[in-house]
Amino acid sequence: MSKDVPFHKRGDPWFDDGNIVLLPEDSSIAFKVHRDFLSRHSEVFKSMFELPQPTSDVEILNDCQVVRMYDLPLELSNLIKALYDGTGPLSHGQGVDDFLYTAGILRLSTKYFIARLRTQAIQHLVRTWSGTLRGHDEMIELAVKAPLVDDKSYPYVHPLHVLNLARSTNVQIIIPSIHYFLSLYPLTDLLNGDHPKLQIDHPSCPSSNISPQDLQAYTLMYQARIEMILDFVRHTCGERVATPACQNNATCVKVFVRTSSRLSRTWRIRTGPLHYMVQVSDEISEHQDVCGPCKRAFRQDVVTLREDIWRRLPSIIGLPSWEELNAIDLPKP
């Protein structure tokens, strides 16, 4: 026995030669696709289609068996098109629409165990929320230069949305970087959820609420970030001694002492220490009263300090090393 399903709006994609119809729950949109093609890309789809069918009440639409799906129509549409045509939008763009598309692809590719699309989505997120210090620096440089879009600064999406997407899809490689940037936001902003970047009304948008787990991680990163700045200002700058090759001992030391004093008065709660250190290093490099050997020694010390901070970033919130996180989320073929 079978029963015809009232005709629904043809979704995109709809293949006339398809042999199965996917029908999202509570939706008037249907997708006619190829059973074997989806099965080849997803063990979950394969198992779903191989389940024994009931002997009665089999739903039929356009002469094809109907499979009920519990996904958002837009996200299901994007997933199917990505399987057939590739993930076009993942190769460019950094705006809100791009993030929402990526979020849908990541959610469903995780749900249906489609490794290729999941990896591509993670790689796309990593381009912004990098697992390397170099990637972090490139993101900051782009943020400084990028124009406002709808009165929002680059990367145009709130790190809390990215964090909640990562948590819901068990992606860890981007979490340390996200928490570093999240710690630049006041806690009241996160608890109130009233930041403009959190006011996205879209079915694919992740939650705007911070979880107890991430509230703890936020606190740890916030405290660590403040300690990074104070340590840099007080010790790396303020307690600096002239290098053995110094050409002007007294003057060089005075410049670093004055710089430390000024920095201690001018840094802000929302200062990002990694970029802050680069700015101070550049300032010292251009200072006429600091000799060449002391400039080079200071720059190298800043490079070493930043690399050490970046290396320790995951451990601050209780995660494994960058190398381990990368091996988990982006394993080599």
SEFI-358005 format. One record per residue (C-alpha): residue in one letter; x, z, y. Coordinates in pm, whole numbers, plus 50000, padded with zeros to 5 digits. Each point is the difference from the previous one (the first is absolute). Layout:
! SEFI-358005
@res:A; x:X; z:Z; y:Y
...
! end
This chain:
! SEFI-358005
@res:M; x:50000; z:50000; y:50000
@res:S; x:50116; z:49935; y:50353
@res:K; x:49855; z:50028; y:50344
@res:D; x:50067; z:49790; y:50305
@res:V; x:50136; z:50175; y:50305
@res:P; x:49839; z:49893; y:50328
@res:F; x:50224; z:49747; y:50163
@res:H; x:50254; z:50150; y:50232
@res:K; x:50205; z:49860; y:50282
@res:R; x:50300; z:49805; y:49878
@res:G; x:50312; z:50192; y:50088
@res:D; x:50349; z:49869; y:50059
@res:P; x:50129; z:49901; y:49753
@res:W; x:49726; z:49826; y:49805
@res:F; x:50114; z:49747; y:49741
@res:D; x:49734; z:49767; y:49864
@res:D; x:50190; z:49978; y:49671
@res:G; x:50037; z:50377; y:49975
@res:N; x:49864; z:50181; y:49696
@res:I; x:49939; z:50354; y:50119
@res:V; x:49839; z:50153; y:50309
@res:L; x:50127; z:50316; y:50165
@res:L; x:49732; z:50188; y:50190
@res:P; x:50104; z:50294; y:50220
@res:E; x:49764; z:50295; y:49991
@res:D; x:49738; z:50014; y:50276
@res:S; x:50104; z:49659; y:50121
@res:S; x:49828; z:49665; y:50043
@res:I; x:50329; z:49812; y:49955
@res:A; x:50112; z:49861; y:49664
@res:F; x:50329; z:49844; y:49889
@res:K; x:50013; z:49735; y:49727
@res:V; x:50345; z:49994; y:49844
@res:H; x:50191; z:49925; y:49679
@res:R; x:50004; z:50270; y:49737
@res:D; x:50330; z:49896; y:49839
@res:F; x:50181; z:49970; y:50332
@res:L; x:49915; z:50355; y:50107
@res:S; x:50076; z:50131; y:49652
@res:R; x:50346; z:49846; y:50012
@res:H; x:50086; z:50191; y:50317
@res:S; x:49840; z:50335; y:49921
@res:E; x:49978; z:50197; y:49677
@res:V; x:49711; z:50193; y:50154
@res:F; x:49803; z:49681; y:50063
@res:K; x:50085; z:49882; y:49650
@res:S; x:49875; z:50322; y:49842
@res:M; x:49691; z:49998; y:50220
@res:F; x:49906; z:49648; y:49895
@res:E; x:50068; z:50074; y:49631
@res:L; x:49765; z:50297; y:49985
@res:P; x:49712; z:49943; y:49754
@res:Q; x:49694; z:49888; y:50188
@res:P; x:49661; z:50162; y:49945
@res:T; x:49759; z:49807; y:49781
@res:S; x:49741; z:50005; y:50273
@res:D; x:49973; z:49988; y:50374
@res:V; x:50314; z:49790; y:50049
@res:E; x:49998; z:49896; y:50364
@res:I; x:50036; z:49629; y:50074
@res:L; x:50065; z:49829; y:50332
@res:N; x:50059; z:49625; y:50037
@res:D; x:50017; z:49973; y:49620
@res:C; x:50285; z:50250; y:49985
@res:Q; x:50022; z:50358; y:49884
@res:V; x:50001; z:50252; y:50286
@res:V; x:50256; z:50279; y:50015
@res:R; x:49914; z:50281; y:50239
@res:M; x:50293; z:50108; y:50217
@res:Y; x:50034; z:50325; y:50189
@res:D; x:50210; z:49867; y:50286
@res:L; x:49949; z:49899; y:50360
@res:P; x:49902; z:49630; y:50012
@res:L; x:50263; z:49922; y:50264
@res:E; x:50280; z:50167; y:49805
@res:L; x:49892; z:49835; y:49675
@res:S; x:49989; z:49664; y:50173
@res:N; x:50349; z:50047; y:50140
@res:L; x:50136; z:50113; y:49665
@res:I; x:49861; z:49699; y:49812
@res:K; x:50122; z:49757; y:50266
@res:A; x:50343; z:50164; y:49989
@res:L; x:50013; z:49949; y:49624
@res:Y; x:49907; z:49634; y:50030
@res:D; x:50177; z:49908; y:50324
@res:G; x:50259; z:50270; y:50074
@res:T; x:50003; z:50278; y:50257
@res:G; x:50024; z:49788; y:50313
@res:P; x:49937; z:50269; y:50267
@res:L; x:50260; z:50227; y:49840
@res:S; x:50274; z:49764; y:50109
@res:H; x:49943; z:50045; y:50372
@res:G; x:49833; z:50215; y:50263
@res:Q; x:50011; z:50372; y:50067
@res:G; x:49663; z:50068; y:50164
@res:V; x:49706; z:50209; y:49890
@res:D; x:49830; z:49710; y:49817
@res:D; x:50320; z:49936; y:49809
@res:F; x:50020; z:50366; y:49897
@res:L; x:49636; z:50011; y:49888
@res:Y; x:50050; z:49686; y:49791
@res:T; x:50313; z:50152; y:49844
@res:A; x:49813; z:50327; y:49934
@res:G; x:49729; z:49818; y:49805
@res:I; x:50252; z:49799; y:49797
@res:L; x:50202; z:50312; y:49921
@res:R; x:49694; z:50203; y:49897
@res:L; x:49855; z:49740; y:49764
@res:S; x:50331; z:49879; y:49859
@res:T; x:50071; z:50364; y:49914
@res:K; x:49653; z:50050; y:49853
@res:Y; x:50020; z:49686; y:49784
@res:F; x:50371; z:50029; y:49913
@res:I; x:50104; z:49673; y:50164
@res:A; x:50371; z:50072; y:50037
@res:R; x:50094; z:49689; y:50197
@res:L; x:49750; z:50058; y:50280
@res:R; x:50067; z:50374; y:50009
@res:T; x:50373; z:49937; y:50039
@res:Q; x:49940; z:49745; y:50277
@res:A; x:49775; z:50243; y:50187
@res:I; x:50256; z:50282; y:49974
@res:Q; x:50279; z:49770; y:50114
@res:H; x:49791; z:49902; y:50299
@res:L; x:49945; z:50365; y:50099
@res:V; x:50369; z:50075; y:49952
@res:R; x:50086; z:49738; y:50262
@res:T; x:49854; z:50239; y:50257
@res:W; x:50028; z:50341; y:49834
@res:S; x:50347; z:49940; y:49868
@res:G; x:50197; z:50177; y:49730
@res:T; x:50328; z:49920; y:50177
@res:L; x:50153; z:50118; y:50325
@res:R; x:50060; z:49641; y:50105
@res:G; x:49633; z:49921; y:49946
@res:H; x:49906; z:50306; y:50204
@res:D; x:50221; z:49885; y:50288
@res:E; x:49851; z:49651; y:49989
@res:M; x:49649; z:50149; y:50012
@res:I; x:50091; z:50210; y:50305
@res:E; x:50155; z:49701; y:50175
@res:L; x:49688; z:49797; y:49935
@res:A; x:49777; z:50285; y:50119
@res:V; x:50192; z:50020; y:50327
@res:K; x:49974; z:49626; y:50063
@res:A; x:49658; z:49914; y:49854
@res:P; x:49711; z:49958; y:50246
@res:L; x:49689; z:50215; y:49994
@res:V; x:49713; z:49865; y:49792
@res:D; x:49656; z:50132; y:50097
@res:D; x:50186; z:50271; y:50195
@res:K; x:50173; z:50112; y:49682
@res:S; x:50375; z:50009; y:49944
@res:Y; x:50184; z:49856; y:49702
@res:P; x:49950; z:50038; y:49705
@res:Y; x:49636; z:50016; y:50119
@res:V; x:49880; z:50215; y:49708
@res:H; x:50016; z:50377; y:49981
@res:P; x:50252; z:50140; y:49748
@res:L; x:49726; z:50230; y:49867
@res:H; x:49801; z:49698; y:49882
@res:V; x:50308; z:49860; y:49829
@res:L; x:50076; z:50339; y:49846
@res:N; x:49650; z:50038; y:49856
@res:L; x:50018; z:49646; y:49860
@res:A; x:50332; z:50085; y:49835
@res:R; x:49861; z:50320; y:49850
@res:S; x:49687; z:49828; y:49864
@res:T; x:50208; z:49728; y:49831
@res:N; x:50289; z:50222; y:49884
@res:V; x:50262; z:49824; y:50215
@res:Q; x:50286; z:50234; y:50090
@res:I; x:50281; z:49785; y:50142
@res:I; x:49840; z:49987; y:50347
@res:I; x:49894; z:50366; y:50022
@res:P; x:50323; z:50150; y:50144
@res:S; x:50014; z:49741; y:50276
@res:I; x:49630; z:50044; y:50077
@res:H; x:50034; z:50378; y:50021
@res:Y; x:50297; z:49966; y:50232
@res:F; x:49787; z:49796; y:50241
@res:L; x:49693; z:50216; y:49940
@res:S; x:50199; z:50304; y:50113
@res:L; x:50024; z:49842; y:50346
@res:Y; x:49625; z:50053; y:50044
@res:P; x:49862; z:50337; y:50117
@res:L; x:49818; z:50192; y:49730
@res:T; x:49686; z:50016; y:50214
@res:D; x:49986; z:49618; y:49999
@res:L; x:50003; z:49996; y:49622
@res:L; x:49743; z:50277; y:49959
@res:N; x:49763; z:49857; y:50261
@res:G; x:50037; z:49644; y:49873
@res:D; x:49934; z:49868; y:50348
@res:H; x:50311; z:49788; y:50052
@res:P; x:49902; z:49639; y:50094
@res:K; x:50184; z:49865; y:49694
@res:L; x:49779; z:50214; y:49778
@res:Q; x:49677; z:49854; y:50140
@res:I; x:49987; z:49701; y:49763
@res:D; x:49655; z:49925; y:49862
@res:H; x:50059; z:49785; y:49694
@res:P; x:49911; z:50045; y:49630
@res:S; x:50363; z:49949; y:49895
@res:C; x:50136; z:50262; y:50240
@res:P; x:50152; z:50306; y:49829
@res:S; x:49895; z:50352; y:50088
@res:S; x:50087; z:50142; y:50342
@res:N; x:50026; z:50356; y:49866
@res:I; x:50329; z:50163; y:49910
@res:S; x:50000; z:50169; y:49658
@res:P; x:50128; z:50357; y:49940
@res:Q; x:50293; z:49852; y:49807
@res:D; x:50100; z:49780; y:50291
@res:L; x:49933; z:50268; y:50257
@res:Q; x:50271; z:50202; y:49829
@res:A; x:50234; z:49700; y:49987
@res:Y; x:49929; z:49926; y:50367
@res:T; x:50095; z:50357; y:50093
@res:L; x:50326; z:49982; y:49805
@res:M; x:50095; z:49667; y:50155
@res:Y; x:49901; z:50116; y:50349
@res:Q; x:50223; z:50305; y:49973
@res:A; x:50287; z:49800; y:49850
@res:R; x:49976; z:49740; y:50278
@res:I; x:50032; z:50268; y:50270
@res:E; x:50299; z:50151; y:49819
@res:M; x:50164; z:49654; y:49982
@res:I; x:49977; z:49963; y:50378
@res:L; x:50124; z:50352; y:50076
@res:D; x:50291; z:49967; y:49757
@res:F; x:50099; z:49669; y:50154
@res:V; x:49980; z:50128; y:50359
@res:R; x:50169; z:50334; y:49939
@res:H; x:50263; z:49915; y:49740
@res:T; x:50067; z:49627; y:49984
@res:C; x:50007; z:49979; y:50382
@res:G; x:50043; z:50351; y:50143
@res:E; x:50271; z:50134; y:49767
@res:R; x:50196; z:49679; y:49989
@res:V; x:50377; z:50007; y:50030
@res:A; x:50219; z:49710; y:50104
@res:T; x:50132; z:49777; y:49725
@res:P; x:50376; z:50038; y:49927
@res:A; x:50053; z:49655; y:50152
@res:C; x:49813; z:50097; y:50318
@res:Q; x:50149; z:49851; y:50317
@res:N; x:49830; z:50241; y:50240
@res:N; x:49925; z:50326; y:49823
@res:A; x:49852; z:50212; y:50278
@res:T; x:49781; z:49727; y:50144
@res:C; x:49858; z:49884; y:49665
@res:V; x:49905; z:50353; y:49897
@res:K; x:49830; z:50063; y:50334
@res:V; x:49791; z:49683; y:49962
@res:F; x:49873; z:50114; y:49659
@res:V; x:49922; z:50350; y:50128
@res:R; x:49807; z:49861; y:50298
@res:T; x:49821; z:49754; y:49774
@res:S; x:49896; z:50281; y:49765
@res:S; x:49873; z:50209; y:50290
@res:R; x:49795; z:49712; y:50137
@res:L; x:49858; z:49905; y:49659
@res:S; x:49895; z:50359; y:49932
@res:R; x:49784; z:49986; y:50313
@res:T; x:49856; z:49652; y:49962
@res:W; x:49908; z:49950; y:49633
@res:R; x:49631; z:50009; y:49918
@res:I; x:49793; z:50128; y:49708
@res:R; x:49915; z:49640; y:49906
@res:T; x:50362; z:49880; y:50007
@res:G; x:50104; z:49807; y:49691
@res:P; x:50352; z:50127; y:49918
@res:L; x:50126; z:49688; y:49822
@res:H; x:49935; z:49772; y:50297
@res:Y; x:50098; z:50274; y:50243
@res:M; x:50346; z:50021; y:49843
@res:V; x:50050; z:49626; y:50039
@res:Q; x:49903; z:50020; y:50367
@res:V; x:50249; z:50282; y:50066
@res:S; x:50272; z:49818; y:49806
@res:D; x:49944; z:49688; y:50213
@res:E; x:50010; z:50211; y:50315
@res:I; x:50334; z:50155; y:49904
@res:S; x:50141; z:49658; y:49910
@res:E; x:49932; z:49884; y:50355
@res:H; x:50129; z:50317; y:50171
@res:Q; x:50305; z:49924; y:50211
@res:D; x:50145; z:50353; y:49972
@res:V; x:50018; z:50002; y:49619
@res:C; x:50308; z:49844; y:49843
@res:G; x:49982; z:49731; y:49732
@res:P; x:50110; z:50219; y:49704
@res:C; x:49738; z:50267; y:50085
@res:K; x:49729; z:49737; y:50039
@res:R; x:50078; z:49851; y:49660
@res:A; x:50020; z:50341; y:49833
@res:F; x:49666; z:50109; y:50146
@res:R; x:49831; z:49676; y:49898
@res:Q; x:50127; z:50040; y:49644
@res:D; x:49883; z:50362; y:49986
@res:V; x:49654; z:49889; y:50115
@res:V; x:49993; z:49728; y:49735
@res:T; x:50095; z:50252; y:49731
@res:L; x:49745; z:50256; y:50123
@res:R; x:49716; z:49747; y:50008
@res:E; x:50084; z:49878; y:49650
@res:D; x:50000; z:50358; y:49872
@res:I; x:49665; z:50073; y:50166
@res:W; x:49847; z:49687; y:49852
@res:R; x:50137; z:50083; y:49655
@res:R; x:49840; z:50346; y:50017
@res:L; x:49666; z:49885; y:50141
@res:P; x:49808; z:49983; y:49666
@res:S; x:50125; z:50342; y:49887
@res:I; x:49859; z:50163; y:50315
@res:I; x:49650; z:49942; y:49865
@res:G; x:50089; z:50057; y:49635
@res:L; x:50043; z:49641; y:49884
@res:P; x:50280; z:49845; y:49792
@res:S; x:50278; z:49792; y:50154
@res:W; x:49942; z:49661; y:50161
@res:E; x:50159; z:49835; y:49697
@res:E; x:49763; z:50175; y:49761
@res:L; x:49695; z:49921; y:50213
@res:N; x:50101; z:49636; y:50020
@res:A; x:50048; z:49983; y:49622
@res:I; x:49650; z:50143; y:49948
@res:D; x:49807; z:49779; y:50243
@res:L; x:50213; z:49684; y:50010
@res:P; x:50174; z:49980; y:49663
@res:K; x:50227; z:49705; y:49939
@res:P; x:49856; z:49736; y:49764
! end
